[in-house]
Each structure stands twice: as structure tokens, then as C-alpha cells.
Amino acid sequence: MSVYTALYPFCAEFMSTVRHFNEIQKDYHLCSLISPSGLGLDGRDASHACNHPPIGLNVTSQLSPRKSKWEILIVAKPLHEKGISDDMLVFAVKSTLDAGKRVVYCDNRALHRIPSEIRALINDSNGRLSFASCSSNPIMPFEEPYQHQPIRTPIIVVGGLIQEPDISEVLISIARQATSVGMRPLIFANHSVGHIMGFHSISHIFDNTALSEAEKAKAINRAIADIVDLAAPDVVLIEAPDALMRFDENIPNGFGIKSFMLCQAISPDFLVACIPYPFVSAHTVRQLGEDFIHRFGTPLAAIHISNTVVDMIELAQFLEISYVHNNIATVRDRIDRDKASISIPVYNILEETSPEKLLEHLCDSSIGQV
């Protein structure tokens, strides 16, 4: 029987996790979302974080373990929300344990970067604090010369021009659709909450400062190949570890080095890209397709158009990428207007039939008879 569970700190990047959480696993029943007050989500449906269709679960800013019906608090380290500090996570963990309730702490950082206060509580919590993390997975020494391990199972990488919540929405939607038609997907996601949902991660490899870039690529290849051998999936779905847009002096988006390393390590068959709707045009999509083949060696198979709008003033003044979310109807208007002129199939994954259509397209595009 699933246990009533809360998630802290809820923010936009956990939107897809929340939407699918209770359907993908049955050990926990997510019934409460707790968000820091500064994010403006208190009292609103969780979907407000991304201006998505309502999901029927409201957000509160009150962390009240003694007064709440939930028995377990999932405390998850966000990847991109700068307003949430480690001190806030430590406070949530301690407050919940002091109230006699259980905590599942999710963090994909290397073990030495997880707050020492939380690591110390493991031995003092009488089993009420557990970790859901890949950070303790050992990275074994390599025998030289290292033999690259080919992966023959079809691999689809899902990424975005910028790091935005819709990337994991596309990843999980494809995985659920694959499961519904009898396929066995193997999922690698960036968020540590994915461990509770049966997903894997390679984030701890990228976060390991003791490894050279070449050693990281080898570790990625071996980690994914070993899990594929054990799980024997029909298809592998991997969330790109960073943004895909090429860096220049005006767009502080990183160099896409992690995604380049990933593609060098495992040679994916297809790439599905999330693109904010203002950037979508036949010319832009054609340029991106050419760039992705050149940099990643992987064709752009399909596009999810998101309702994300980049704040260009913030970008110009502070060289920081921030964004808001427009009405989802705007995406449908853009798809209707431009899809005939774009050579690559475009979708809005939030529409009911889009996951089915996207998976059918990927299967028909010669990932074989998966």
C-alpha cells in the first residue's frame, strides 16, 4: 500500500515528476507539494509553475510535519533553481525527523558535495532517513587500454535549447507511452527524484571532479552499457545533461560539453529537442538539425515546442538565462502556423495524442522494429 508523501521544495523543474509520479510508482502517494514562499506558488495548482493544464494538486508554502497527514517527506535538490539553498534542505530534513516522520533525501551530486549535516543524520535517524541517489555508485578503475562497449539497443536523447522543465516532460511521456504498448524502456534522467520512479542517472559521473573528461566519457559508456546489459530494454531514453544550444558571447548557455561527451560515449540513434515557441521557424530548425549532426553526430528526429519565453532583457543586461511561460494555447497556434514549412515533425507533448504520435514516428524512423 502506498504511503502518503509530500515533496519539498516544489518548483517548476519538478512539474513533470509531479504530474506522472503516482502513475509510475506505487510505493508513495504524492499528496502534498511544499514550495518556498518566494516562488509565488502558494495556494495555486502545481501547473501554475509552468502555465500547464491543471493537475488538481495545490501547492503550500507551509512545512508543518507535525500537523500534516503525510508520513514521508521527499526532499530533493533542484538542479537549476538558484533561490533554494542547501540550508533550506537541511532545515526541512531536520524538522521532519524531529517530528518523528520519515525523509527520503534525493541528490545526484557527488557524495562529498551532499551537505555534511544530512550525511551525519544517517546514523542518528534510526532508519527514518534514506537516500535516493546515484552518488554512492562506485566508479571502478579502468583497465587500459579501455575497450569501448557498443550499445546495440536504440538510444534516444531528449534535450533542449535551454534547460527547461518540458525536457523531462517529453522524456517521461515517451517512456510511459512505450510502456503502454508493451515496450520496456530504460530511462536515464537528471533529477534525483527519478530514482524513486525507477530511473537511472549519470549525473554523479559528470559531478566527479577526480575524473578527467576522457575518464568521464569512459565511465558514462561503461555505466550505461552495463545497465543495458542487465535490464535488456527495448529502447533507452536519456535526458541530455546540459543545454544543446551552441554557446556564443550573447548566450551564456555553456558549450554543450556534457551532451557532446554523452553522445561520444554512447552514439545515440536520435535526438528529440525541446524548443521555446518564439525560436521555432523553418530556417532555425534546419540550422539546428545541421548543427546537431555536426556536433553530436545525431540527427534531430522530432521537436517538442514549449510555451517557454526567454527574458531577452535579463539575458542582455546580466548574461543570465531566465524565462516565463506563456499560455499553452500559444503553442498550438504556432504549430498550426508553421508545421507545414518545417521538415521535422513538431509536437506539443502535453496534448493527449502527442506521446503516441511521437513514439510511432520514432519507431517508423528506423530505430527498427522495437
C-alpha positions as CSV (number, residue, x, y, z in Angstrom):
1,M,0.0,0.0,0.0
2,S,1.4,3.4,-1.0
3,V,2.3,5.9,1.8
4,Y,1.1,9.5,1.9
5,T,4.1,11.6,0.8
6,A,5.0,15.2,0.3
7,L,7.6,16.8,-1.9
8,Y,9.9,19.7,-0.9
9,P,10.9,22.1,-2.4
10,F,8.4,22.1,-5.3
11,C,9.4,24.4,-8.2
12,A,8.9,24.4,-12.0
13,E,11.6,21.9,-12.7
14,F,9.7,19.2,-10.7
15,M,6.5,19.7,-12.7
16,S,6.8,16.6,-14.9
17,T,7.8,14.5,-11.9
18,V,4.7,15.6,-10.0
19,R,2.4,15.0,-13.0
20,H,3.5,11.4,-13.5
21,F,4.7,10.4,-10.1
22,N,1.7,8.5,-8.8
23,E,1.3,6.6,-12.1
24,I,4.9,5.4,-12.5
25,Q,5.4,4.0,-9.0
26,K,3.2,2.7,-6.3
27,D,5.3,2.9,-3.1
28,Y,4.5,6.5,-2.4
29,H,1.3,8.5,-2.9
30,L,2.2,12.1,-3.5
31,C,-0.5,14.2,-1.8
32,S,1.3,17.5,-0.9
33,L,3.6,19.9,-2.5
34,I,5.6,22.4,-0.4
35,S,7.3,25.3,-2.1
36,P,9.4,28.1,-0.6
37,S,7.2,31.3,-0.3
38,G,9.4,33.3,-2.6
39,L,8.4,31.4,-5.7
40,G,4.8,32.7,-5.7
41,L,3.2,29.2,-5.9
42,D,1.4,29.1,-2.5
43,G,-2.2,28.2,-2.9
44,R,-2.0,27.6,-6.6
45,D,-2.3,24.4,-8.7
46,A,1.1,23.0,-9.3
47,S,0.7,23.5,-13.0
48,H,0.9,27.3,-12.5
49,A,4.7,26.8,-12.2
50,C,4.8,26.2,-16.0
51,N,1.4,27.5,-17.1
52,H,0.4,24.0,-18.0
53,P,-3.1,22.5,-17.8
54,P,-4.2,21.9,-14.1
55,I,-3.4,18.7,-12.4
56,G,-5.6,19.1,-9.3
57,L,-2.8,19.3,-6.7
58,N,-2.3,22.6,-4.9
59,V,1.0,24.0,-3.5
60,T,1.5,25.2,0.0
61,S,4.4,27.2,1.5
62,Q,3.9,25.7,5.0
63,L,6.3,22.9,6.0
64,S,4.4,21.5,9.0
65,P,5.4,17.9,9.6
66,R,3.5,17.6,12.9
67,K,0.2,18.8,11.5
68,S,0.3,17.2,8.1
69,K,-1.3,13.8,7.0
70,W,1.7,12.8,5.0
71,E,4.1,10.3,6.6
72,I,7.2,10.7,4.3
73,L,8.8,13.9,3.0
74,I,10.8,13.7,-0.2
75,V,13.5,16.4,0.0
76,A,15.0,16.8,-3.5
77,K,17.9,19.0,-4.5
78,P,16.8,21.2,-7.5
79,L,19.2,21.4,-10.4
80,H,18.6,24.9,-11.6
81,E,16.5,26.9,-9.0
82,K,19.1,29.3,-7.5
83,G,16.7,30.5,-4.8
84,I,16.9,27.2,-2.9
85,S,19.9,26.7,-0.7
86,D,21.4,23.7,1.0
87,D,20.5,25.2,4.3
88,M,16.8,25.1,3.3
89,L,17.1,21.4,2.5
90,V,18.9,20.7,5.8
91,F,16.2,22.5,7.7
92,A,13.4,20.5,6.0
93,V,15.2,17.2,6.8
94,K,15.8,18.1,10.4
95,S,12.3,19.4,11.0
96,T,10.7,16.3,9.6
97,L,12.9,13.9,11.6
98,D,12.3,15.9,14.8
99,A,8.5,15.4,14.2
100,G,9.0,11.7,14.1
101,K,8.4,11.3,10.4
102,R,10.5,9.8,7.6
103,V,12.6,11.5,4.9
104,V,13.8,10.3,1.6
105,Y,16.6,12.6,0.5
106,C,17.3,12.9,-3.2
107,D,20.5,14.4,-4.5
108,N,22.6,13.3,-7.6
109,R,25.7,15.3,-6.7
110,A,28.9,13.5,-5.8
111,L,28.7,12.3,-2.3
112,H,31.2,14.8,-0.9
113,R,29.0,17.7,-2.1
114,I,25.9,16.5,-0.3
115,P,25.6,18.6,2.9
116,S,27.6,17.1,5.7
117,E,24.7,17.8,8.2
118,I,22.5,15.4,6.1
119,R,25.1,12.8,5.8
120,A,25.7,12.8,9.5
121,L,22.0,12.3,10.2
122,I,22.0,8.9,8.5
123,N,23.4,7.2,11.7
124,D,21.2,9.3,14.1
125,S,17.8,8.9,12.5
126,N,17.0,5.3,13.5
127,G,16.4,4.4,9.9
128,R,14.0,7.3,9.2
129,L,16.3,9.0,6.7
130,S,17.2,7.3,3.5
131,F,19.0,8.3,0.3
132,A,17.7,8.1,-3.2
133,S,20.8,8.9,-5.2
134,C,23.3,7.6,-7.6
135,S,26.1,9.4,-5.8
136,S,27.2,6.3,-3.9
137,N,27.5,4.2,-7.1
138,P,31.2,3.3,-7.4
139,I,33.2,4.3,-10.5
140,M,35.5,1.4,-10.9
141,P,39.1,1.9,-12.1
142,F,39.7,1.4,-15.9
143,E,41.9,-1.3,-17.3
144,E,44.0,0.3,-20.1
145,P,43.6,0.3,-23.0
146,Y,39.9,0.8,-22.3
147,Q,37.6,-1.1,-24.7
148,H,34.6,1.0,-25.8
149,Q,31.4,-1.0,-25.2
150,P,28.9,-0.7,-28.1
151,I,25.3,-0.4,-27.2
152,R,23.0,-2.1,-29.8
153,T,19.7,-1.1,-28.2
154,P,18.2,2.0,-29.8
155,I,19.0,5.2,-27.9
156,I,17.0,8.4,-27.9
157,V,18.4,11.5,-26.3
158,V,15.9,14.2,-25.2
159,G,17.3,17.7,-24.7
160,G,16.5,21.4,-25.0
161,L,18.0,24.6,-26.4
162,I,17.9,25.8,-22.8
163,Q,17.4,23.9,-19.6
164,E,13.6,23.9,-19.1
165,P,11.0,21.8,-17.3
166,D,9.5,20.4,-20.6
167,I,12.6,18.3,-21.3
168,S,11.7,15.8,-18.5
169,E,8.1,16.0,-19.5
170,V,9.0,14.8,-23.0
171,L,11.3,12.1,-21.6
172,I,8.7,10.7,-19.2
173,S,5.8,10.9,-21.7
174,I,7.8,8.9,-24.3
175,A,8.6,6.3,-21.6
176,R,5.1,5.9,-20.4
177,Q,3.8,5.6,-24.0
178,A,6.4,3.0,-24.7
179,T,5.3,1.0,-21.6
180,S,1.7,1.3,-22.6
181,V,2.4,-0.5,-25.9
182,G,4.3,-3.3,-24.3
183,M,7.9,-1.9,-24.8
184,R,10.4,-1.9,-22.0
185,P,12.1,1.5,-21.8
186,L,15.2,2.2,-19.8
187,I,15.3,5.8,-18.6
188,F,18.3,8.0,-17.5
189,A,17.1,11.2,-16.0
190,N,18.9,14.2,-14.4
191,H,16.7,14.7,-11.4
192,S,17.4,12.6,-8.4
193,V,13.7,12.0,-7.7
194,G,13.9,9.8,-10.7
195,H,15.5,7.0,-8.6
196,I,12.2,6.6,-6.7
197,M,10.5,6.3,-10.1
198,G,12.8,3.5,-11.3
199,F,15.0,5.8,-13.4
200,H,18.8,5.8,-13.6
201,S,21.3,8.7,-13.7
202,I,24.8,9.5,-14.8
203,S,24.9,12.9,-13.1
204,H,27.4,11.7,-10.4
205,I,29.9,11.0,-13.2
206,F,29.8,14.5,-14.6
207,D,30.0,15.8,-11.0
208,N,33.1,13.8,-10.1
209,T,36.0,16.3,-10.1
210,A,38.5,13.5,-9.6
211,L,37.9,12.2,-13.2
212,S,39.4,13.7,-16.4
213,E,37.0,14.5,-19.2
214,A,38.2,11.3,-21.0
215,E,37.7,9.2,-17.9
216,K,34.1,10.6,-17.6
217,A,33.3,9.6,-21.2
218,K,34.6,6.1,-20.5
219,A,32.6,5.9,-17.2
220,I,29.5,7.0,-19.0
221,N,29.9,4.4,-21.7
222,R,30.5,1.6,-19.2
223,A,27.7,2.7,-16.8
224,I,25.1,2.8,-19.5
225,A,26.3,-0.3,-21.3
226,D,26.3,-2.3,-18.0
227,I,22.8,-1.3,-17.1
228,V,21.5,-2.0,-20.6
229,D,23.1,-5.5,-20.4
230,L,21.3,-6.2,-17.1
231,A,17.9,-4.7,-18.0
232,A,17.7,-5.8,-21.6
233,P,15.4,-2.9,-22.6
234,D,13.7,-2.4,-26.0
235,V,14.7,1.3,-26.1
236,V,17.0,3.6,-24.0
237,L,15.8,7.1,-23.2
238,I,18.4,9.6,-21.9
239,E,17.9,13.2,-20.7
240,A,20.6,15.4,-22.1
241,P,22.9,16.6,-19.2
242,D,23.0,20.2,-20.4
243,A,21.5,22.6,-22.9
244,L,22.0,21.9,-26.6
245,M,22.2,25.5,-28.0
246,R,25.6,26.5,-29.2
247,F,27.4,28.9,-26.9
248,D,28.3,32.4,-28.1
249,E,29.2,35.7,-26.4
250,N,25.5,36.6,-26.1
251,I,24.1,33.3,-24.8
252,P,25.7,32.1,-21.6
253,N,24.5,28.6,-22.2
254,G,27.6,26.6,-21.6
255,F,29.3,24.8,-24.6
256,G,27.1,21.7,-24.5
257,I,30.2,19.9,-23.5
258,K,28.3,17.3,-21.3
259,S,25.9,16.5,-24.1
260,F,28.8,16.2,-26.5
261,M,30.6,13.8,-24.2
262,L,27.4,11.8,-23.7
263,C,26.9,11.4,-27.5
264,Q,30.6,10.5,-28.0
265,A,30.2,7.8,-25.2
266,I,27.1,6.1,-26.4
267,S,26.3,7.2,-30.1
268,P,22.6,7.8,-29.8
269,D,20.3,7.0,-32.7
270,F,18.0,10.0,-32.4
271,L,17.7,13.4,-30.7
272,V,14.4,14.9,-29.7
273,A,14.7,18.7,-28.9
274,C,12.5,21.0,-26.8
275,I,12.4,24.4,-28.4
276,P,10.7,27.5,-27.0
277,Y,8.0,28.6,-29.4
278,P,9.4,32.0,-30.2
279,F,12.5,30.3,-31.7
280,V,10.6,28.0,-34.0
281,S,10.9,28.6,-37.7
282,A,11.8,26.5,-40.8
283,H,15.2,28.3,-41.0
284,T,16.1,27.8,-37.4
285,V,15.1,24.2,-37.3
286,R,17.1,23.5,-40.4
287,Q,20.2,25.2,-38.9
288,L,19.7,23.2,-35.6
289,G,19.5,19.9,-37.5
290,E,22.7,20.6,-39.3
291,D,24.4,21.8,-36.1
292,F,23.3,18.7,-34.1
293,I,24.6,16.3,-36.7
294,H,27.9,18.1,-36.8
295,R,28.4,18.5,-33.0
296,F,26.6,15.4,-31.6
297,G,26.7,13.1,-34.6
298,T,22.9,12.6,-34.1
299,P,20.0,13.6,-36.3
300,L,17.2,15.8,-35.0
301,A,14.3,13.4,-35.2
302,A,11.5,15.5,-33.7
303,I,10.7,18.7,-31.9
304,H,8.5,19.5,-28.9
305,I,7.5,23.2,-28.9
306,S,7.3,24.5,-25.4
307,N,5.5,27.6,-24.1
308,T,8.7,29.0,-22.7
309,V,9.7,32.6,-23.4
310,V,13.3,33.7,-22.7
311,D,13.6,37.0,-20.9
312,M,15.8,38.8,-23.5
313,I,16.3,41.9,-21.3
314,E,17.7,39.8,-18.5
315,L,19.9,38.0,-21.0
316,A,21.3,41.2,-22.5
317,Q,21.8,43.0,-19.2
318,F,23.0,40.2,-16.9
319,L,24.0,37.4,-19.3
320,E,21.7,35.1,-17.4
321,I,19.0,32.9,-18.9
322,S,15.7,33.3,-17.2
323,Y,12.2,32.7,-18.6
324,V,8.5,32.7,-18.2
325,H,5.7,30.5,-19.6
326,N,3.1,31.8,-22.0
327,N,-0.4,30.4,-22.4
328,I,-0.3,26.8,-23.7
329,A,-2.7,27.8,-26.5
330,T,0.1,29.9,-28.0
331,V,2.0,26.7,-28.7
332,R,-0.9,25.2,-30.6
333,D,-1.2,28.4,-32.7
334,R,2.5,28.2,-33.6
335,I,2.3,24.5,-34.5
336,D,-0.7,25.1,-36.7
337,R,1.0,28.1,-38.4
338,D,4.5,26.6,-39.0
339,K,4.3,22.8,-39.1
340,A,3.8,22.6,-42.9
341,S,7.0,24.5,-43.5
342,I,9.2,22.5,-41.1
343,S,10.7,19.3,-42.4
344,I,10.9,17.7,-38.9
345,P,7.7,16.6,-37.1
346,V,6.7,19.0,-34.3
347,Y,4.6,18.2,-31.3
348,N,3.2,19.7,-28.1
349,I,3.7,16.7,-25.8
350,L,1.0,17.9,-23.4
351,E,-1.7,17.2,-26.0
352,E,-3.4,13.9,-25.4
353,T,-2.3,12.1,-28.6
354,S,1.2,13.6,-28.9
355,P,3.1,10.9,-27.0
356,E,1.6,8.2,-29.1
357,K,2.3,10.1,-32.4
358,L,5.9,10.9,-31.3
359,L,6.7,7.3,-30.4
360,E,5.2,6.0,-33.6
361,H,7.3,8.5,-35.6
362,L,10.5,7.4,-33.8
363,C,9.7,3.7,-34.4
364,D,9.0,4.4,-38.0
365,S,12.2,6.4,-38.4
366,S,14.3,3.2,-38.3
367,I,15.0,2.6,-34.7
368,G,13.9,-0.7,-36.1
369,Q,11.1,-3.0,-35.0
370,V,11.4,-2.2,-31.3
